[in-house]
Amino acid sequence: MIAILRLYRPDGTFFNTGEVYEFSFVKEAYTPYSYFTVTFDADDCPEGEYTGARFNVNYHNISSGIIDTLKIVTEGGKKIGRVSSRSYTSLLLENQLPPGMYSRLSINSLVDNYFSIPNIAHESNSEESYIFVKKGSSMWDGVVNLSYKLTGRYPYIRSENMIMISDPAEPLSFTFADEDIINVGSEMDTRRLVSSFHMADIEGNYGTYDLTNPDAATRNIVRNRYFELDRRFLYDPLQGCQFRDSIAKREFKRKFFLYSGYEGEDLGDRVTFSGIENGRISAVRITGGRSGIFTEISVYSDSFNP
């Protein structure tokens, strides 16, 4: 198993830990950060403060971010460490934008001009639109709203901390034959499905802007949601319902497979496997331990993942 954990000190210097015993890593299209947990040999781990972590699997840097927890235990003369970390893009959820209307906003100006969050990059896109920021909305909410207006898609994180709102210019392509796969499957998750959305008009009355989800109705799921006029979509009010419906259908259906190893797959890359031709990778889950490294690749089927 090739896995390297690097811990960073406040002054920017770093220390590569001892042997990695086991780990888990998750990155998926609707979570604006990757996260991992690693258990490692800490016998040679120097005392002191650590402020960041980077994890490498099979010579691929897969995550770099803040340390949520770091625990070192000595037992029987042996020091064992355990670290959990989220990529720096998780901080987009923890910074709020001032409420109000933002006109002529682009991904470039939104990410570059409001908060200086270290180690975050973004797709270069100067296309502009307006967004309306409600009180308490996070910076990530702003990215989501702007991405939906500009591309009709949900943003995602590529590489270690790269904010993307469109497909990568040069996605990698992977093909897995049946004999390369340990297991393959599909999953349906209806827990988020909403049957009907009802948005008030400018006068606060309901009945003008409504949307019904046939997938929920077919499954006898009755979940009604009422909300005020969404000022983010004044140019096309019904989009307020359609946006919420797309969010509710996220991860509704997925196909996945598990194989031994890790070849560098990332969100936005393309994969071909049993029943899927050139599917857009929506989730990567990697685990490692005594038995080796195993990777599960998922392809979602929903409004944001054509």
N, C-alpha and C positions, 0 to 999 in steps of 0.2 A: 504494500500500500504506500503510495507516494502522496503524502499530505504534510504541508508545512504551515505552522502557525507562527506568525510574527507579532510581537507585542511592541507597541511604541511608547516611548517615554515623553514627558512634556516638552523636552528640548528637541524632539524630532529624531533622536537616536532610537535604535530598535534592538530587540533581542529575539533570536529564533529559539523557540522552546525546544525541549527534548521530544522524544518520540510521541506522535499522536496515537493514542490508543483507540479512540472511537470518535465519530463526529456525525452530525446531521446538518443539512443545509437545505433551505427552501427559498425559491424565488418564483413568483407567479405574477400574472399580468395585472391583477387588480390590487396588489399590495405594493405601495411605493417604496419598498426597500427589500433587500434580501436579509436573511438572518441565519446565523449558525450557532451551534453549540459544539465545543470541542473538549474532550478529556485528554490530558497530556501529562507526560513525565516532567515534573517541576523540580527535580533534584538540583538542577543547575540554574534555576530561575533566580536572578538577583533580587534582593529586597528593594522596595521603592514603589513609586507610583507609576501606573501605566494608564495611558489615556486613549489608546486606539489599538485596533487589531486588524490584521490582514490575513486572509486564508487562501492557500494555494493547493489545488488538487490536480495531480497529474500534469504539473507544470503550467496550469492555468490559474491566474489570479481571479478568484470568483467573488470575493467580497472584501470590502475595506470599510471600516466604520467605527462607531463609538462602542466602548465596552459597557454593556449593561450590567453584567455581574462578572466578578473574578474571584474564585474561591480556591484556596490552596490548603490542603489537609495533609498532615504528617501522621503516618501510622506505620508502626513496625520499622521505623527508620527510613521510610519511603515517602517522598512528597509527591502528591497527585494534585494537579490543577484542573480546574474546569472553568471555561470562559463562555459567555454568551454575548453575542454582538449583533447589532443591526447596522446596515450600511448608512452612510451619512445622509442619504436622501430621506431617512426616517424623520429628520429634523424639519422637513417640509410640513409634516403634520403638526408640529409643535410650535409653529410661528404663525400668528394671526395677521391677516391684512387689515388695514383700517377699512371700516365699512364705507360703502358708497359706490358711485358709478365710475368706472375706469374706461375712458374712451381711447381709441387708437392704441391698444395694448397688443404686444407681441410676446411670444415666449422669450425672446431675447431681452426685452425690456422688463418683463415681469420677474424673471429669475435674476437678472443682473442688477436691477436698480433698487430693490426694496430691502433685502437683507443680505448680508455677507455671510453665507454659510460655506465653511471651508470644504474643499475636496469634492464639490459637486460641479458637474459639467452638464451641458444641455445641447440638444440639437440646435443648430443655427437656423432660425426661421424668423424672418422679420415681417411676415404677413400679419396684419393687424385686424383686430375686431374690438368690440367693447364687452365688458363683463360687469355684472352687478354683484357686489360683495355684501352678503348679509353679515350682521354682527356675529362675531364668534367664528367666522369662516377661516379655515387655515390657508396657508399658501398653496398647499396641494389642491385644495378646492378650487382655487383660482386657476391652477394649471389644468385641472380636469375640465372646468367650464370653457376655458379658452380652446383647449384641444378639441372639444366636441363641436364648437362653433366653426373652427377652421378646417377640421378634417372629418367630423362625424365619428371620431374614434376616441377611445379611452387612452390616456397616456400610460406609459410603462417605463420601467428602468432597464436599461441595457448596460452591458459591461459591469463595472463595479458601481458607478454612481452617475450614469448618464441618463438624463431625462429625455425621452423620445415621445413625439406626437405623431410620427409617421413611420412607415416601414424603413428599415435600414437600407442605405443605398446599395450595399453589397452584402446581403445576408448569406451566411454559410448554409450549405445544403448537406443533409445527412440521409443516408439510406441504410436501412436495417433489414436484412433478410430474416425469414422466420427462424432459421437456425441460430441467429445471433441473439434471439429474444428469449428471456426466461419466462415471462408471462405477458399477456396482452389482454386488455379488457375495455369496458366502457362503464360509465357511471352517469346517472341522472340525479339531480338534486333540485327538488321543488320547494325547499324551505323558504326561499326568498320570493317566489313568484307572487305577484299581486294581480288580482282578477280585474280590478277597475281603478282608474285614476280619474279624479274629478278636480278641476282647477277653476277657481272663481274668476270672473271677468273683472274689468277695471272698477266696477261698481260693487264688487263683493258678492255677486249673484252666481249661483251654480247652474249648470245645465248647458252651457255653451261649449266648454272645453272638456271633453270626456274621451277616455280611451279604454278599451277592453282588451285583455290579453286572452287570445283563444287557447293558448297552452294551459292556462289556469282553468278556464271554463271546461275544457275537455276532461280535466282531472277532478272536476267537482270541487275545486278550490275557490272559496269565496273570501276575498280579502279586498276591501274597499279603502281607498286613501283619498282624503279631501285636503286641499291645501290652497293657500292664497295665490293670487296672481304672481307668477314667477317673472320678476322684472328682468331676469337674464335673457328672456326670450320674447321681448316685446315686438321684435321684428316678425315673429311667427309664434304666437302664443301656444299653439298646440304642441310645439316642440317641448314645452315644459312637461307635458304628459309623456311624450315619447322618450325624452331623456330619462325620466324616472323609470319607465318601463324597461329600457335597455339596462339600467343599473340593476333592476330587480331580476333580470334574466341572466346575469353574469354567472358563469360556471354552471349554467342549467344542464348542459350536456358536455361530456368530455370523453375522449378516447385516449388511451394511454398504453405504454408498454414499459417493461423493466428489463434492463440488460446489465451485464457485468462490466464495470469500467466507467470511465467518463472521458468524452472526446471533445469537450469544450462547447457543448450546445448552450445557446443563450436565447432569451426571449426575442422574438422577431425572426429568428432563423427558421429554416424550412426543413421538414422531415418527411420521409416516406417510409411507411411500415405497413403492416397488415391492414388493408382496407383504407388506408390514408395515402393520398398522393400529394406530395408537396404541401403538407399542412403547416400552418403557422404555429410555431412552438409557443405555448401559453404558460407552461409551468415546468420547472426543473427541480427535482428533489433528489438529493444525493445523500447516501449514508455510507459510512465506512467503519470497519472494525477488523477483527481477527480473520473474518472470512473474505475480506477484500472490500472493494468499492462497488457500489451498485447505484445506478441512476434510473429514475423514473421520468419519462418525458410525457407531457400531456398536451393534447390539442383540444381547445375548447370549441364549441359550436354555439355561437351566440351573435348578437347584433354587432359587437365590437371586434369580432374575430372572423373576418371573411376568409 
